[in-house]
Amino acid sequence: MVVNTTHDTIKTDPILNVQSIDVAYGSVRVLHEVSLQVFAGELVSICGINGAGKSTTLKTIAGVLKPQSGQIVFRGQDITGKNAEKTHRLGIALVPEGREIFPSLTVAENLRIGAFGRYDAKRYAQDLEDIFELFPILKERYNQAGGLLSGGEQQMLAIARALVSRPDLLMMDEPSLGLAPAMVDLIFELIETLKNRGITILLVEQNAERALKIADRAYLLSTGYIKFAGRPEDMSETIDITSVYLGDGEGGF
Amino acid sequence: MNLQILTEFTINTISMGSLYALIALGLVFVFGICQLVNFAYGEFFAVSAYTLYFLGTFTSLPWFMVFLLGIFAGVAIAFLCEVVAFRPFRDRSMDALLVTSFAVSVIAQRVYQLSISPRPKAVPIPDFMNRTVTIFGIGTPLRNPLIIATTAVLLIALTLLMKKTTLGIAMRGASENFTTARLMGVPANLVILAAFIISGLLAGVVAIFLSARTGSVEPMAGAGPLLIGFIAVVIGGMHSLPGSVVGGFVYAGISNVLSLTLPTTMLSFRDAIMFAIVIAFLVIKPEGMIRGNYHEERVG
C-alpha cells in the first residue's frame, strides 16, 4: 500500500479528521481547539507529557468523552458525540491505557467481546487464526483467565482484542507503559508489523523517541494545545523534546 | 442432635437457602452491571404477587398459566423500571439512580395501597404446593423440594447463559469494566436491560414460592425479600454472582441454626442477632465471602 506520509502532499481525504475540538472535565478544559488528521495506512503519533491531553484526545475520538465544540469526521461521517458502541461499530478500536482487559474472563472470552460490535461468524475463526499468528502466546493461554496473564501478555491481549474487530482505525494509548524493556521492544516491533500490514494507527506514547522513529507523522500536545504537527524528524529538529518531556510547561517553545 | 432433626434442618435450610439465593442473585445481577443498589427490587416481587392474586382470584386460568403470567409480570415491571425510570437518569450521578429506585418503590407501594387495598389480600395458590410429602422420613410441604429443583434448574440455565452465550460473556465483561465493554461495541442498553429482565424473572419465580408460604400479599410485600437480598449479598459478596448464591444459603443456614438453638425466650432476638452478624461482616469482611473480580473504575 502506497501512503503519502506528509501532510501537504496528501491528496485524498483523511480517514479521521478531528477539527478544533474542545473537551472539558467539568469546568476544567483539557483540550483547546485540537485538530488532527489521520490518512488511510498512516501511523500517526501523538506525543506529549503526562496530562497534556493525549488520552483525552483518543477517548473523545472513541466516543467515551463528548467534545464541547468542534467536529470529528470518520470516513466521511460525522461522529461527533457518538458513543463508544457506535464508533466501534463504524470501525474505530481503542487499546485503552492500562490495558483494561477483563480479568476474570478467559483470553477466548476477552477476544470474543473484542469482536462484539463487528462480529461475523463466518470469518471469526479465520480472524482468530490471524491473531494467533501475531500472538502465539494467546493461543497457549486461550482458556486462561485474562487476569492471570503477565503485563506484556495482557498488553498483547488488549491489542489482539482491538484487532479482532478488524478496525479501520486502531488507536493505542500508551501500549508500552509499565512493561519490561524487552517487552517494550516487542510491542514497538509489533506496531511496525501492523503498520506494514496497512493498518491505520493513531498512537499515543510517552516514549516519544520510539514513537517518532516509527511514525509517518506526529503531533505534539502540550497542556491541551497542539504545538506541532508534521514529520517526526522535523519535530525532533524544531522542538527540544527533552525540554517538553522534562517539562518547563511551555512545550519547548 | 438426632437424625430426624438434622434431616429436617437440612431440608429447611436448602429450600430456604434456594429462595434466598434467587433473591440475592436478582439484586446482584443489576448491581454487577450498573452498580445500582436497586431499592425498587422489592416491587418486582410485589407486582408479581399481586398479579398472582388478581389472576387467581378473578380469572379461572389454570395454575400454570397464573404462575407464568406472574413471572411475566415480574419481568415486565423490571423492564419498565429500567426503560422508564432508570435509563433517562443513567448519564447522571449514581445518587440520582439510587434516589430514583427509592422513588419507584414508594410510588409503587402507594399505588397498591390506593388502588388495591392497604390490607393483605389472600393469594390463591394451588393445593399441591402445600401438600405434605415425605422425604427421608420427614414430612415437608411440596413447595420445598419444588423450590430446590427450580433453583437448580435456574442456576444451571443462568450459568450456561453467562458462560456460553455471547450476551452472557458481554454481561460479565460489562460488569467488570463497563467503559471498556462499550469500547468493544457492547451496547449499554442491551446488557443493562438483560440484567433487569433476569432480575425480574428471578423475582417472579420467588414471588410464587413466597406467596405459597405466606398465602397473602400486601403493599409492603416487597420489603421482606429486599431485606433478605441485602443481607445475603452482604454475607456472600456484592461483586460476584456465585457469592450472592452462597450468601443466600449461608443466611438461611445461620437463620435456621439460630431458630433451632436459641432458647424460646431469646427467639425474638433472632433478627437482632442476624443483623449483628451482618454488621460484623461489614466491619471485618466488607467484600463478602466471595470477592469477585471487581475493581473501582477510574474516572478520567
HADDOCK unambig.tbl for C-alpha pairs under 7 A between the chains (distance, minus, plus):
assign (segid A and resid 84 and name CA) (segid B and resid 182 and name CA) 5.70 0.50 0.50
assign (segid A and resid 84 and name CA) (segid B and resid 183 and name CA) 5.00 0.50 0.50
assign (segid A and resid 84 and name CA) (segid B and resid 185 and name CA) 6.77 0.50 0.50
assign (segid A and resid 85 and name CA) (segid B and resid 182 and name CA) 5.16 0.50 0.50
assign (segid A and resid 85 and name CA) (segid B and resid 183 and name CA) 5.84 0.50 0.50
assign (segid A and resid 85 and name CA) (segid B and resid 184 and name CA) 6.70 0.50 0.50
assign (segid A and resid 85 and name CA) (segid B and resid 185 and name CA) 3.99 0.50 0.50
assign (segid A and resid 85 and name CA) (segid B and resid 186 and name CA) 6.07 0.50 0.50
assign (segid A and resid 85 and name CA) (segid B and resid 187 and name CA) 5.86 0.50 0.50
assign (segid A and resid 86 and name CA) (segid B and resid 185 and name CA) 6.73 0.50 0.50
assign (segid A and resid 88 and name CA) (segid B and resid 183 and name CA) 6.29 0.50 0.50
assign (segid A and resid 88 and name CA) (segid B and resid 184 and name CA) 6.14 0.50 0.50
assign (segid A and resid 88 and name CA) (segid B and resid 185 and name CA) 5.34 0.50 0.50
assign (segid A and resid 89 and name CA) (segid B and resid 185 and name CA) 6.13 0.50 0.50
assign (segid A and resid 94 and name CA) (segid B and resid 183 and name CA) 6.96 0.50 0.50
assign (segid A and resid 100 and name CA) (segid B and resid 180 and name CA) 6.84 0.50 0.50
assign (segid A and resid 102 and name CA) (segid B and resid 173 and name CA) 5.95 0.50 0.50
assign (segid A and resid 102 and name CA) (segid B and resid 176 and name CA) 6.25 0.50 0.50
assign (segid A and resid 102 and name CA) (segid B and resid 177 and name CA) 6.83 0.50 0.50
assign (segid A and resid 103 and name CA) (segid B and resid 293 and name CA) 6.90 0.50 0.50
assign (segid A and resid 104 and name CA) (segid B and resid 293 and name CA) 6.23 0.50 0.50
assign (segid A and resid 109 and name CA) (segid B and resid 169 and name CA) 6.54 0.50 0.50
assign (segid A and resid 113 and name CA) (segid B and resid 170 and name CA) 6.00 0.50 0.50
assign (segid A and resid 113 and name CA) (segid B and resid 184 and name CA) 6.41 0.50 0.50
assign (segid A and resid 114 and name CA) (segid B and resid 184 and name CA) 5.10 0.50 0.50
assign (segid A and resid 115 and name CA) (segid B and resid 184 and name CA) 6.76 0.50 0.50
assign (segid A and resid 116 and name CA) (segid B and resid 184 and name CA) 6.13 0.50 0.50
assign (segid A and resid 116 and name CA) (segid B and resid 185 and name CA) 5.77 0.50 0.50
assign (segid A and resid 116 and name CA) (segid B and resid 186 and name CA) 6.17 0.50 0.50
assign (segid A and resid 117 and name CA) (segid B and resid 184 and name CA) 6.10 0.50 0.50
assign (segid A and resid 117 and name CA) (segid B and resid 185 and name CA) 4.04 0.50 0.50
assign (segid A and resid 117 and name CA) (segid B and resid 186 and name CA) 6.19 0.50 0.50
